[in-house]
Amino acid sequence: METTNTCEFFCDFVDVIKSLLTTRQLYILDGRFGITGEKKTLKRLSKELKISPERVRQIEYTARRILKYRGRSKNLQELLRRNPEWLPRMKSGLHKKVSHENSSCWL
C-alpha cells in the first residue's frame, strides 16, 4: 500500500515537472543526472543534440532555475498538499531531506 502511494506520488510529480519544462530541457536533465539511464557529459549531450557544450550547460541551468522557482506552482503545491509526508521537515531552522526506502519505484 505504501509503495503504491509512493509510486503514484512520483508519477504525479513527474507529470508536474513535465508540464514546466520543454522536451529539450527534460532530455538534458535526464542525461546529466542519469534519471532513466546512465549519466552523460556535456560533451556527449552536445554531440547528440548537435549544439555546443556551453549551450547544453545553459539549457541545464535554465531548467534547474525553472524547477527552483516555478516549483512553487499551483500544481506542485497541490500535489504536496495532498502528500504532506513528502514535505521537507524543519529542524533548528534548517531544511532536512526526507529519505524513503521505496523512492526507486519511479525510475
Secondary structure, DSSP 8 states (H G I E B T S, - for coil): -HHHHHHHHHHHHHHHHHHHS-HHHHHHHHHHHTSSS----HHHHHHHHTS-HHHHHHHHHHHHHHHHHGGGSHHHHHHHHH-GGGS-EEETTEEE----TTGGGG-
